[in-house]
Amino acid sequence: MNTDTPAVYYTLDEVLARAKCSKTKLYDEIKRGAYPAPVKRGRSSLWIAHELDAAIAREAAELKRQRDQAQAA
C-alpha cells in the first residue's frame, strides 16, 4: 500500500448504500467472508474503501456469471 495516500474509509451508512443491502445481510456476508470486516476507530466501525469496493465488484461479477449461465442453459 502506498503510505503517501491516506486511507479512505466508509461508514456503515455508506457501506449499506454501496452494497444495496440491509445491515443484517451485510453482517451475514462478513461472517461468510464475502465482505471485509470493519476496522474500529474509537467507537466507530469503518470499512476500508478499496477492500469493500473489490468485494462488491466480485459479487457483481459472480451474479453476472450466474445470469449468463442461466441464459445459456
Helices and strands as residue ranges (DSSP letters): E 9-10, H 12-19, H 23-32, E 39-41, E 44-48, H 49-72
